[in-house]
Amino acid sequence: MKIDIFSDNVCPWCRIGKQNLFEALKQWGEKEQVTIHWRAFQLDPTLPEEGKPFQEALKHKFGGNPEQLEQMFGHVCKVGEACGVPFDFGKIDFMPNTLLSHQLIKITPLEDQTRIAEALLQAYFQDGRNIGDLDVLVNIAAENGFDADIIRHRLSNKEGLAEVEEDLEYARRAQITGVPYFIFNDRFAMSGAQPVQSFLQAFERISQDGRQ
């Protein structure tokens, strides 16, 4: 089974959706080989390359209502806790442009991309690191076993950018307006941070389709 995951590295629901997907895959067992393809999406492509202060970006997007933001963050934290992924919004000072972090995923081998995607989500949502900064991304790659100098050189030379732009264009053509967004075997799609049971039902449907 092939799974394409459209995701943004500053999307809390993408982290929750990813966690539920992989829990469902664990429960599903090794009934068939699964290949994950991480596809780039940007919730806010208008962010400048250097990003914006977190509170300023939130004010622009949500109007800066403190009560609304507190409720939103509280809900995310509650859902995240229930599925085993913590969030610490108090540590986040910056809203990065995620283009460069998507490039980092693209230039790593396919079998390592899930690990890097999770490392980026953890760095942002648990540690409050600015994942739009080249030095931070190089350090994250090094922490996950990659050569820092090679990663810096490749990112500085815009490697992976063409692949990221292809994903963004695909999402526009397919009218994907929100993430996470999952495509199974290039045929079935699911949108949003679905619960584990919904993924299991999708796997069963895909399995039955393959037998027909």
C-alpha positions in Angstrom: 0.0 0.0 0.0 1.3 3.4 -0.9 0.3 6.4 1.3 0.9 10.0 0.3 0.7 12.4 3.3 0.3 16.0 2.5 1.4 17.9 5.6 2.9 21.1 6.9 5.6 21.0 9.5 3.9 23.7 11.7 0.4 22.0 11.5 -0.5 20.5 14.9 -3.3 18.4 13.4 -0.8 17.0 11.0 1.2 15.7 13.9 -2.0 14.2 15.5 -3.1 12.7 12.1 0.3 11.2 11.6 0.3 9.6 15.0 -3.1 8.1 14.4 -2.2 6.8 11.0 0.9 5.0 12.3 -1.0 3.6 15.3 -3.5 2.2 12.8 -0.7 0.7 10.7 0.7 -0.9 13.8 -2.7 -2.4 14.6 -3.2 -3.4 11.0 0.0 -5.5 11.2 2.2 -6.6 8.3 -0.6 -7.6 6.0 1.1 -5.8 3.2 4.1 -3.7 2.6 3.5 0.0 3.1 5.4 2.9 1.5 5.0 6.4 2.9 5.6 9.5 0.7 5.7 12.8 2.5 4.2 15.6 0.3 4.8 19.3 1.0 2.0 21.7 1.8 2.1 25.2 3.2 -0.7 26.5 5.4 0.5 30.1 4.9 2.6 30.4 1.7 2.5 34.2 2.1 4.9 34.1 5.1 8.2 35.8 4.3 11.2 33.6 3.9 12.4 34.7 7.4 9.0 34.0 9.0 7.2 36.1 11.6 7.0 36.3 15.4 4.4 33.7 16.5 2.0 36.0 18.1 2.0 38.4 15.1 1.3 35.5 12.7 -1.5 34.3 14.9 -3.0 37.8 15.1 -2.9 38.0 11.3 -4.6 34.6 10.8 -7.1 34.4 13.7 -7.6 38.1 14.7 -5.6 37.9 17.9 -8.5 36.9 20.2 -6.7 35.6 23.3 -9.6 33.5 24.5 -10.1 31.9 21.1 -6.4 31.1 20.9 -6.4 29.6 24.4 -9.3 27.4 23.6 -7.7 26.3 20.3 -4.4 25.4 21.9 -6.2 23.7 24.8 -8.1 21.5 22.5 -5.0 20.6 20.5 -3.1 19.7 23.6 -6.0 17.6 24.9 -6.3 15.6 21.7 -2.5 15.3 21.4 -2.3 14.0 24.9 -4.9 11.4 24.2 -3.0 10.0 21.3 0.5 10.3 22.9 2.0 13.4 21.3 2.6 16.4 23.6 2.4 20.1 22.5 4.0 23.0 24.3 2.8 26.2 22.6 4.4 28.3 25.4 7.8 27.5 23.9 7.0 28.7 20.4 8.2 32.2 19.7 8.3 32.1 15.9 6.1 31.1 12.9 8.6 29.9 10.2 8.2 29.7 6.5 8.3 25.9 6.1 9.7 25.8 2.6 13.2 24.9 3.7 12.1 22.3 6.2 10.1 20.6 3.4 13.3 20.6 1.4 15.1 18.8 4.2 12.5 16.0 4.1 12.9 15.8 0.3 16.7 15.4 0.3 16.7 12.6 2.8 16.3 9.0 1.6 12.7 7.7 1.4 13.1 5.3 4.3 14.3 8.2 6.6 11.7 10.8 5.7 9.2 9.8 8.3 11.8 10.0 11.0 12.8 13.5 9.8 9.2 14.6 9.5 8.6 13.6 13.1 11.8 15.2 14.3 10.7 18.5 12.7 7.3 18.3 14.4 8.8 17.5 17.7 11.4 20.3 17.4 8.7 22.8 16.7 5.8 21.7 18.9 7.7 20.4 21.9 11.0 22.3 21.9 9.9 25.6 20.2 12.8 25.6 17.7 12.6 27.7 14.6 12.5 25.1 11.9 12.7 27.8 9.2 16.3 28.5 10.2 19.0 26.8 8.2 21.3 26.2 11.3 18.4 24.7 13.2 17.6 22.3 10.3 21.2 21.3 9.9 21.3 20.5 13.6 18.1 18.5 13.4 19.6 16.5 10.5 22.8 15.9 12.4 20.9 14.7 15.5 19.3 12.1 13.3 22.5 10.8 11.9 23.1 12.9 8.8 26.3 14.8 7.9 25.8 18.4 8.9 28.1 19.9 6.2 26.5 17.9 3.4 23.0 18.8 4.5 24.0 22.5 4.8 25.5 22.4 1.3 22.5 20.7 -0.2 19.9 23.0 1.4 22.0 26.1 0.5 22.0 25.0 -3.1 18.2 24.6 -3.0 18.2 20.9 -3.5 14.7 19.5 -3.0 13.1 22.8 -3.8 11.8 21.6 -7.2 10.2 18.5 -5.6 8.6 20.7 -3.0 7.2 23.0 -5.6 5.8 20.0 -7.5 3.9 19.0 -4.4 2.5 22.5 -3.8 1.4 22.7 -7.4 -0.2 19.2 -7.2 -2.1 20.3 -4.1 -3.4 23.4 -5.9 -4.5 21.4 -8.9 -6.2 18.8 -6.7 -7.8 21.6 -4.7 -6.3 20.4 -1.4 -7.0 23.3 0.9 -6.2 21.7 4.3 -3.9 19.2 5.9 -3.3 16.5 6.9 -4.5 14.9 3.7 -3.9 11.3 2.9 -4.0 9.5 -0.5 -4.0 5.7 -0.6 -2.7 3.9 -3.7 -3.4 7.0 -5.8 -7.1 6.3 -5.5 -8.7 6.9 -2.1 -8.3 10.1 -0.1 -9.0 11.1 3.5 -8.8 14.6 4.9 -8.1 15.7 8.5 -6.7 14.2 11.7 -8.9 11.1 11.5 -9.1 8.7 14.4 -7.4 5.4 14.4 -10.5 3.5 13.6 -11.2 5.5 10.5 -7.8 4.6 9.1 -8.4 0.9 9.9 -11.6 1.1 8.0 -9.8 2.7 5.1 -7.2 0.0 5.1 -9.9 -2.7 5.0 -11.6 -1.0 2.1 -8.3 -0.7 0.2 -7.5 -4.3 0.8 -10.9 -5.4 -0.4 -10.5 -3.3 -3.5 -7.2 -4.9 -4.2 -8.8 -8.4 -4.1 -11.5 -7.5 -6.6 
